[in-house]
Amino acid sequence: MRTLQAGRKLHQGGLLAHNTSTLAGITALPGHNRAVSKAQLFKQRRKPFLLLADSKRTALKQAIWLPKALRQLANSSWPGAVTLVFPARKHLHEACYQKRTIAVRVDANPEVRRLANISGGLLLSSSLNRRGKPVESINQKLKFRWQRHFLAMLNHEQSCGVASKIIKVLAKTHRVIRK
């Protein structure tokens, strides 16, 4: 029920604080301009956000083409703590792209995938911290301090506290960007 309510808040253009399998994060709908602007304001940055997908199928539908390396990595890594970067179709907010590529993860946490599913398949996401500050955990202190930024906080299963591995997929190979 809380996930459904959180999904409604996202559709209203809200910013949500929630746990992923890796780090506590913020999320918004990638097609909602006002929500993306709120995420950029909160993060104090303009660089691209990653996307959380509800399924491998949704994630791979974003790709311009599906090289063997991308299919193999998606099948072996998702759901999980691996973010894949690959060339993608441009149909979302520009804050999702860097030079025609996007970063996508199918999170291991089933509630994150459920939230993405009820929100249209994709969520714009980033860690729950301000620029240069440590990642926060979701608690009452955070709720009080940042209530003006978030329409809702979804505190389901605890995050592991380790950022996802990031792999850039090239035409015939791949390169690890962050271990």
Secondary structure, 3 states (H helix, E strand, C coil): CHHHHHHHHHHCCCCEEEECCCCEEEEECCCCHHHHHHHHHHHCCCCCCEEEECCHHHHHCCECCCCHHHHHHHHHHCCCCEEEEEEECCCCCHHHCECCEEEEECCCCHHHHHHHHHCCCEEEEEECCCCCCCCCCCCHHHHHHCCCCCCEEECCCCCCCCCCEEEEECCCCEEEEEC
